[in-house]
Amino acid sequence: MKKSLRNRVIVLILMFAVVLDIVCITINYRNFVQANEQFSYSTARTVTETCNLIIDKDKLNIYMDTGKRDSRYYETWNKLIDYRNTNSDIIGLSLVWFDDGGCHYIFDTDLTLEGAFLRDRREYDNKQKNYMESLMRGEEIDFINYGNYMAVYQPILSSFNLPIGYVIVEISTQKAREKQRAYLAEMVCALTLLTVVLMVILLLVLNRMVIRPINQLSEAAFNYVSSIHKKGEKSTLEQLSIHTGDEIERLFLAIKKMETDLLTSSNNLAVAQWNSNHDSMTQLFNKRYFYEYMEGYAKGKSVGVFYFDVDNLKKMNDTYGHEAGDEVICKTAEFVKKYTPAEGGGFRMGGDEFVMVILGMEKSSFYVLADKMKGDKDRVLTPANYTVQCRIALGYVYGDACVSLTDLMKAADEKMYLDKMSRR
């Protein structure tokens, strides 16, 4: 099944556009997610730095050791709670320290039943277990991703730059994810619309500059054989005009040159073939073609053979010259052509001998034709005042189906000889 070039181009462009869209969407979406994560992380770091300014670090060890809260403790706690409430993205703000037993709270801004109080302990969660040694040493951890929120762990250092604990800020990523989904949907719609518009423009350009000229060229080449048989009309390629200024135009010019070369070669071949099958003087078929004709002769048909010979041709050449002799031969050829039917062929066998073979003619019609020839005054080829008289000697034989053409030729030749002798 033939596939359209236009359809192939559409499929290729569509595949390329889909791949390009996927790559663009993936890269842009990843950058957008990273930007959101960076924004959330920056927000969390700002919160941790602010908390470091609010907290009295020298008091933390006392709170951790004694578990007792004073007015400064409550003042700091309220500031942390107020600061948390000023940013809706902060869902958790606490100060803790870690040891083998888990996470121990100093401050926690969660006032629900799930919130912790001073020196309350919580087990390491599954995420914290991966960082347990670092948390116990007080090393800085960028953030831990919990799915709907991210937790930033900022170490708290004493006045001697020793780690006391961590400020943990939990930033909600729910809004960021909603923004990411909305951004993804908008980007997909925008890129899809842009891709469709670009595809339509690209296809129109390709159709104008590539596909249509190629289709015109292929159609002209496909219809070339039928168009060259209409005499007097230009071929489809000659009527076609392509001006694209690129490889397609060069291909068109190359095919037009090939057309010219083919026509020249075809004409030369036709002339050579015609010359090889015809006698140059009389334009009748020659002896070589006669034997090809015999090979293709259908034995299932009736065959009629006429054998002609120019009487006194040698004397004509000797007396009046070869030009007069050639004129006599040409008159004989005209006589043969005049009586050769559509289903027959006339041949010059060489010198003054001519043959006409007729296939499929009724016997009665054949003998009617023979009588016309015998009574035709044109059998006399020279004027009455010539001292040498040339005449067409005629012999003919009719054979039914399944006869030998060679035998008929021989019989017709013998009768022609008798006709020639009857005039001497």
C-alpha positions in Angstrom: 0.0 0.0 0.0 1.4 3.4 -1.0 2.1 5.9 1.7 1.6 9.6 1.1 4.7 11.7 1.6 2.4 14.3 3.2 1.2 11.8 5.8 4.8 10.7 6.5 5.9 14.3 7.0 2.9 14.9 9.3 3.7 11.8 11.4 7.4 12.8 11.6 6.7 16.4 12.6 4.1 15.2 15.1 6.5 12.8 16.7 9.2 15.4 16.8 6.8 18.0 18.3 5.6 15.5 21.0 9.2 14.6 21.9 10.2 18.3 22.0 7.1 19.2 24.1 7.9 16.4 26.5 11.5 17.6 26.8 10.5 21.2 27.2 7.7 20.4 29.7 10.1 18.2 31.7 12.9 20.7 31.9 10.6 23.7 32.7 8.6 21.7 35.2 11.8 20.5 36.9 13.1 24.1 37.0 9.8 25.3 38.4 9.8 22.6 41.1 13.4 23.4 42.0 12.6 27.1 42.2 9.7 26.4 44.5 11.9 24.2 46.7 14.5 26.9 46.8 11.9 29.5 47.7 10.6 27.2 50.5 14.1 26.6 51.7 15.0 30.3 51.6 11.8 31.1 53.6 12.7 28.4 56.2 16.3 29.7 56.5 15.0 33.2 57.0 12.8 31.8 59.8 15.7 30.0 61.5 17.9 33.0 61.4 15.1 35.1 62.9 14.6 32.5 65.6 18.3 32.6 66.4 17.9 36.3 67.2 14.9 35.7 69.4 16.3 32.9 71.4 18.5 33.4 74.5 21.0 30.6 73.8 22.6 30.8 77.3 19.2 30.0 78.8 18.7 26.9 76.6 21.1 24.6 78.6 19.3 25.6 81.9 15.9 24.8 80.4 17.3 21.5 79.1 18.9 20.5 82.4 16.2 21.6 84.9 13.1 21.4 82.8 11.9 24.6 84.6 10.2 27.5 82.7 10.6 31.1 83.7 9.1 34.3 82.5 11.8 34.6 79.8 10.9 31.2 78.6 7.2 32.2 78.1 8.2 35.4 76.5 10.4 33.6 73.9 7.7 31.0 73.4 5.1 33.6 72.6 7.4 35.4 70.2 7.9 32.1 68.4 4.2 31.4 68.3 3.5 34.9 67.0 6.2 34.6 64.4 4.8 31.3 63.2 1.3 32.7 62.8 2.6 35.5 60.6 3.4 33.1 57.8 0.7 30.7 56.7 3.3 28.5 54.9 4.9 27.6 58.3 3.1 24.6 59.7 5.7 23.8 62.4 8.3 25.7 64.4 10.3 24.1 67.3 13.6 24.0 69.2 14.9 20.5 70.0 18.0 18.6 70.8 18.8 14.9 69.8 20.4 12.0 71.6 20.2 8.3 71.5 16.7 8.5 73.0 15.3 10.6 70.3 14.2 14.1 69.9 13.8 16.3 73.0 11.8 19.5 72.8 12.7 22.9 74.3 10.1 25.0 72.5 7.2 23.9 70.3 4.7 26.2 68.7 2.1 23.5 68.1 -0.6 24.2 70.7 -2.7 21.3 69.8 -2.8 18.0 71.7 -0.1 16.7 69.5 2.3 19.5 70.5 5.2 19.0 72.9 6.3 20.7 76.0 9.7 21.3 77.6 11.8 18.1 77.7 9.0 16.0 76.0 10.7 13.2 74.0 9.7 11.8 70.6 11.2 8.8 68.8 13.1 9.4 65.6 10.8 9.2 62.7 11.7 7.2 59.6 13.2 10.2 57.8 15.2 11.3 60.9 16.7 7.9 61.3 18.7 8.4 58.1 20.3 11.5 59.7 20.5 10.3 63.3 24.3 10.5 63.7 24.4 14.0 62.1 21.6 15.2 64.3 23.3 14.0 67.4 26.5 15.8 66.4 24.6 19.0 65.7 25.6 19.1 62.0 23.7 21.3 59.6 21.1 19.6 57.4 19.6 21.4 54.5 16.1 19.9 54.6 14.2 16.7 54.9 11.3 16.2 52.5 8.1 14.7 54.1 5.9 14.9 51.0 3.4 17.6 51.9 6.0 19.7 53.8 9.7 20.1 54.1 11.6 20.5 57.4 14.8 22.6 57.6 17.2 21.8 60.5 19.4 24.8 61.5 21.9 24.1 64.4 21.8 26.4 67.4 25.3 27.3 68.6 26.2 28.5 72.1 28.4 31.5 72.8 31.4 29.1 72.5 30.2 27.9 69.1 29.2 24.5 70.4 26.0 22.9 69.0 23.1 23.0 71.6 20.2 21.9 69.5 18.2 22.7 66.3 15.6 25.1 65.1 13.3 23.0 63.1 11.1 24.9 60.6 8.4 22.9 58.8 7.2 24.6 55.5 4.1 23.4 53.8 4.6 22.4 50.2 0.9 21.8 49.5 0.4 25.3 47.9 3.6 24.9 45.9 2.4 21.5 44.6 -0.9 23.1 43.6 1.0 25.9 41.8 3.2 23.2 40.2 0.1 21.3 38.9 -1.5 24.5 37.6 1.8 25.6 36.0 2.1 22.1 34.4 -1.4 22.3 33.0 -0.9 25.8 31.7 2.4 24.9 30.1 1.0 21.8 28.5 -1.9 23.8 27.0 0.3 26.6 25.9 2.9 24.3 24.3 0.3 22.2 22.7 -1.4 25.2 21.1 2.0 26.6 20.1 2.9 23.2 18.6 -0.3 23.0 16.6 0.1 26.5 15.2 3.8 25.8 14.3 2.9 22.5 12.8 0.2 24.1 10.6 2.6 26.8 9.5 5.4 24.3 8.9 3.2 22.0 6.9 1.9 24.9 4.8 5.5 25.9 4.1 6.6 22.3 3.4 3.6 21.7 1.2 4.3 24.8 -0.8 8.1 24.4 -1.1 8.6 20.6 -1.0 5.6 18.4 -1.1 3.6 20.1 -3.9 6.6 20.4 -6.3 7.6 16.8 -5.6 4.0 15.6 -6.3 3.9 17.7 -9.5 7.2 16.3 -10.6 6.3 12.7 -9.8 2.9 13.1 -11.5 4.5 14.6 -14.6 7.1 11.8 -14.7 4.4 9.1 -14.1 2.3 10.5 -17.0 5.3 11.1 -19.2 4.9 8.0 -21.4 1.2 8.7 -22.2 1.8 12.4 -22.8 4.6 12.0 -25.4 2.3 10.0 -27.7 0.1 13.0 -28.3 1.7 14.5 -31.4 1.9 18.3 -31.6 1.4 18.7 -27.8 4.0 19.4 -25.2 4.8 16.6 -22.7 3.7 17.0 -19.1 7.2 17.7 -18.0 7.6 20.5 -20.7 4.3 22.1 -19.4 5.5 21.9 -15.8 7.4 24.8 -14.2 9.1 24.6 -10.8 11.0 27.6 -9.4 11.9 26.7 -5.8 15.6 27.7 -6.1 16.8 24.7 -4.3 17.5 21.0 -4.8 14.0 20.3 -6.0 14.4 22.8 -8.9 17.8 21.2 -9.7 16.1 17.8 -9.7 13.4 19.1 -12.0 15.9 20.5 -14.4 17.9 17.3 -14.4 14.7 15.3 -15.2 13.9 17.7 -18.0 17.4 17.2 -19.4 16.9 13.5 -19.1 13.7 13.8 -21.0 15.5 15.6 -23.8 18.2 13.0 -23.9 15.6 10.2 -23.8 13.6 11.8 -26.7 16.8 12.2 -28.7 17.9 8.7 -28.0 14.4 7.4 -28.7 14.2 9.2 -32.0 17.7 8.0 -33.0 16.8 4.5 -32.0 13.5 4.7 -34.0 15.3 5.9 -37.1 18.0 3.3 -36.7 15.4 0.6 -36.3 13.4 1.8 -39.2 16.5 1.9 -41.4 17.4 -1.6 -40.3 14.0 -2.9 -41.4 13.5 -0.9 -44.6 15.2 -0.6 -48.0 16.6 2.9 -48.3 15.6 3.4 -51.9 12.1 2.0 -52.1 11.0 2.4 -48.4 9.7 -1.1 -48.5 10.7 -3.7 -45.9 14.1 -5.3 -46.6 15.2 -8.9 -46.9 16.5 -9.0 -43.3 13.1 -8.0 -41.9 11.4 -10.5 -44.2 13.1 -13.4 -42.4 12.0 -11.9 -39.0 8.5 -11.6 -40.5 8.7 -15.3 -41.4 9.6 -16.2 -37.9 6.5 -14.5 -36.5 4.2 -15.7 -39.2 1.1 -17.5 -37.8 0.7 -20.8 -39.4 -3.0 -21.1 -38.4 -3.9 -18.5 -41.0 -4.2 -18.6 -44.8 -1.3 -17.1 -46.7 -1.0 -15.5 -50.1 2.3 -14.7 -51.7 3.1 -12.5 -54.7 6.6 -12.6 -56.2 7.7 -9.7 -58.5 10.6 -9.2 -60.7 11.6 -6.3 -63.1 12.2 -7.7 -66.6 15.1 -6.2 -68.6 16.5 -4.2 -65.6 20.1 -5.0 -66.6 19.5 -3.8 -70.2 18.0 -0.6 -68.8 21.0 0.1 -66.7 23.4 -0.6 -69.6 21.4 1.5 -72.1 20.1 4.5 -70.1 22.2 4.3 -67.0 21.7 3.4 -63.4 19.5 6.5 -62.7 17.0 5.2 -65.1 17.3 1.7 -63.6 16.7 3.2 -60.1 13.6 5.0 -61.4 12.2 1.7 -62.6 12.9 0.0 -59.3 11.0 2.8 -57.5 8.1 2.5 -59.8 8.0 -1.2 -59.0 8.0 -0.4 -55.3 5.1 2.0 -55.8 3.2 -0.8 -57.6 3.7 -3.2 -54.7 2.7 -0.5 -52.1 -0.5 0.2 -54.1 -1.7 -3.4 -53.8 -0.4 -4.2 -50.3 -3.4 -4.5 -47.9 -3.3 -3.7 -44.2 -2.9 -7.4 -43.3 0.1 -7.8 -45.6 3.6 -6.6 -46.1 5.8 -5.6 -49.1 9.5 -6.5 -49.2 12.4 -5.8 -51.5 14.4 -8.9 -51.5 17.3 -7.3 -53.3 18.1 -6.0 -56.8 14.9 -6.3 -58.9 13.1 -8.9 -56.8 10.1 -8.0 -54.6 7.7 -10.0 -52.5 4.3 -9.3 -51.0 2.9 -11.6 -48.2 -0.8 -11.4 -47.2 -2.2 -13.2 -44.1 -5.8 -14.2 -43.5 -7.2 -13.1 -46.8 -10.1 -15.1 -48.4 -9.1 -17.2 -51.4 -11.6 -15.5 -53.7 -10.4 -12.0 -52.6 -6.8 -13.1 -53.2 -7.4 -14.1 -56.8 -9.5 -10.9 -57.4 -6.5 -8.9 -56.2 -4.2 -11.0 -58.5 -6.4 -10.3 -61.5 -6.2 -6.6 -60.8 -2.5 -6.7 -60.7 -2.2 -8.6 -63.9 -4.5 -6.2 -65.8 -2.9 -3.0 -64.3 -1.2 -1.0 -67.1 1.3 0.2 -64.5 3.1 -3.1 -64.8 4.8 -1.6 -67.8 7.5 0.6 -66.2 9.0 2.5 -69.2 7.6 4.8 -71.9 6.7 3.2 -75.3 9.5 5.2 -77.1 12.2 3.5 -75.0 14.2 0.9 -76.9 14.4 -1.2 -73.7 11.0 -2.0 -72.2 10.8 -2.9 -68.5 7.8 -4.8 -67.1 6.9 -6.3 -63.8 6.8 -10.1 -64.0 4.3 -11.5 -61.5 3.9 -14.9 -59.8 1.5 -15.7 -57.0 0.4 -18.7 -54.9 -2.4 -19.0 -52.3 -2.1 -21.5 -49.4 -4.6 -22.6 -46.8 -3.8 -22.9 -43.0 -0.8 -24.8 -41.8 1.2 -24.3 -45.0 4.9 -23.7 -45.3 5.8 -20.1 -46.2 9.1 -21.2 -47.7 7.3 -23.6 -50.1 4.8 -20.9 -51.1 7.7 -18.5 -51.8 9.4 -21.1 -54.0 6.1 -21.8 -55.9 5.4 -18.1 -56.5 9.0 -17.6 -57.7 8.6 -20.4 -60.2 5.3 -18.9 -61.5 6.9 -15.5 -61.7 9.7 -17.0 -63.9 7.1 -18.5 -66.2 5.4 -15.1 -66.6 8.8 -13.5 -67.4 9.6 -16.1 -70.0 6.2 -15.8 -71.6 7.2 -12.3 -72.8 10.5 -13.2 -74.4 
